[in-house]
């Protein structure tokens, strides 16, 4: 290997090390803000822990950040905490039933939370914390895709396609009727 290539590799490693150390410092600062009661920082830090972009210091760290917000009815906190419980993320002990309940709250509270609706559809699809129900899965996944944007959209489209292939036409018709009813009755 040439000296030039070795230098480039070393420079890349040093840059990566400083970037990661800077990120760790940023997360430490975020945690400090969160501990002072900054709800936005609590949600952001909890989200980083649930998504695996940060490692929890202990098993209760994610809960201590998100639970107070979820108790206040914060939809994003309910969603993040629900995913943590359902899938055992961010150091939270896996409890699919509790995860389902939190995701269900987030999906229907304060109008429309599309990502929570997708996650609710996913829970019904997999039978995570609830009975497996393909019609309910299709219905909630369909709702999540209406006038929505976000990183979850490609996964939601794929899930809807998979569900569509598993349901017969009568089941799809029933699911679409339920979507219309939910939109007019609950999600005004």
C-alpha positions in Angstrom: 0.0 0.0 0.0 1.4 3.4 -0.9 2.2 6.0 1.7 -0.5 8.3 0.2 -3.2 5.6 0.8 -1.9 4.9 4.3 -2.1 8.7 5.1 -5.6 8.9 3.7 -6.7 5.9 5.7 -5.2 7.4 8.9 -6.8 10.8 8.2 -10.2 9.1 7.7 -9.8 7.2 11.0 -8.8 10.4 12.9 -11.7 12.3 11.4 -14.2 9.5 12.3 -12.8 9.4 15.8 -13.3 13.2 16.3 -16.7 13.1 14.7 -17.8 10.3 17.0 -16.3 12.0 20.1 -18.1 15.2 19.0 -21.4 13.3 18.6 -20.9 11.8 22.1 -20.4 15.3 23.5 -23.5 16.5 21.7 -25.5 13.6 23.2 -24.1 14.3 26.6 -25.2 17.9 26.2 -28.6 16.8 25.1 -28.9 14.6 28.1 -28.0 17.5 30.4 -30.7 19.6 28.8 -33.2 16.7 29.2 -32.3 16.2 32.9 -33.1 19.9 33.5 -36.6 19.3 32.3 -36.4 20.4 28.7 -39.2 18.3 27.1 -37.9 18.7 23.5 -34.4 17.4 24.6 -36.1 14.6 26.6 -38.0 13.5 23.4 -34.9 13.8 21.2 -32.6 11.9 23.5 -35.3 9.2 24.1 -35.7 8.9 20.3 -32.0 8.5 19.8 -31.9 5.7 22.4 -34.9 3.9 20.9 -33.5 4.1 17.4 -30.2 2.8 18.5 -28.3 6.0 17.6 -27.2 6.3 21.2 -26.7 3.6 23.9 -28.5 3.8 27.2 -26.4 4.3 30.3 -28.7 1.9 32.2 -32.0 0.1 31.6 -34.2 2.9 33.0 -32.7 5.8 31.0 -35.0 5.6 28.1 -38.0 5.2 30.4 -37.0 8.2 32.5 -36.8 10.4 29.4 -40.0 9.3 27.6 -42.4 8.1 30.3 -43.1 11.6 31.8 -43.9 12.9 28.4 -46.1 9.9 27.5 -47.9 10.4 30.8 -48.7 14.0 29.6 -50.1 12.7 26.4 -47.2 13.5 24.1 -47.9 11.5 21.0 -44.3 11.2 19.8 -43.2 10.0 23.3 -46.1 7.4 23.3 -45.0 6.2 19.9 -41.3 6.0 20.8 -42.0 4.3 24.1 -44.5 2.0 22.4 -41.9 0.9 19.9 -39.4 0.4 22.7 -41.7 -1.8 24.7 -43.0 -3.7 21.6 -39.5 -4.5 20.2 -37.3 -4.3 23.4 -35.4 -1.2 22.2 -33.3 1.3 24.0 -32.7 -0.9 27.0 -36.4 -1.2 27.7 -37.6 -4.7 28.6 -39.8 -6.2 25.9 -43.5 -6.0 26.7 -45.5 -6.2 23.4 -48.9 -5.7 25.1 -47.8 -2.5 26.8 -46.1 -1.4 23.5 -49.3 -2.0 21.6 -51.4 0.0 24.0 -49.0 3.0 23.7 -48.9 2.8 19.9 -52.7 2.6 19.8 -52.9 5.8 21.9 -50.5 7.6 19.7 -52.3 6.5 16.5 -55.6 7.9 17.4 -54.9 10.9 19.6 -55.0 14.5 18.4 -56.2 13.6 15.0 -53.8 11.8 12.8 -50.3 10.5 13.6 -49.3 8.7 10.4 -46.2 7.0 11.8 -48.1 5.7 14.8 -50.9 4.4 12.5 -48.2 2.6 10.4 -46.8 1.1 13.6 -50.2 0.1 14.8 -50.8 -1.7 11.4 -47.4 -3.4 11.9 -48.4 -4.6 15.3 -51.7 -6.1 14.0 -49.8 -7.6 11.0 -47.3 -9.4 13.3 -49.7 -10.0 16.2 -47.3 -8.0 18.5 -49.1 -7.3 21.7 -52.5 -8.1 20.2 -54.2 -10.8 18.1 -53.0 -10.9 14.5 -55.6 -9.1 12.4 -54.8 -8.6 8.7 -57.9 -6.4 8.0 -57.0 -4.1 10.9 -53.4 -4.1 9.8 -54.4 -3.1 6.2 -56.8 -0.5 7.5 -54.2 1.3 9.8 -51.5 1.0 7.2 -53.7 2.5 4.6 -54.6 5.4 6.9 -50.9 6.0 7.6 -50.3 6.6 3.9 -53.0 9.3 3.3 -51.5 12.7 3.0 -48.4 11.7 4.9 -44.6 12.1 4.7 -41.8 10.6 6.7 -39.1 8.0 6.7 -41.6 5.2 7.4 -43.5 5.7 4.0 -41.5 3.1 2.0 -42.0 0.5 4.7 -45.7 1.4 4.9 -46.2 1.0 1.2 -44.4 -2.3 1.2 -46.5 -3.5 4.2 -49.7 -2.4 2.5 -48.7 -4.3 -0.7 -48.0 -7.5 1.3 -51.3 -7.2 3.2 -53.2 -6.6 -0.1 -51.8 -9.8 -1.5 -52.9 -11.7 1.6 -56.4 -10.4 1.7 -59.2 -11.5 -0.6 -61.2 -8.8 -2.4 -64.1 -8.9 0.2 -61.6 -8.4 3.0 -60.0 -5.5 1.2 -63.4 -3.9 0.5 -64.3 -4.3 4.2 -60.9 -2.8 5.3 -61.4 0.2 2.9 -65.0 0.7 4.3 -63.5 0.8 7.8 -60.9 3.4 6.7 -63.7 5.6 5.4 -65.6 5.2 8.7 -62.6 6.0 10.9 -61.7 9.1 8.8 -65.2 10.5 9.1 -66.0 9.5 12.7 -62.7 9.7 14.6 -60.1 11.6 12.5 -62.0 14.7 11.7 
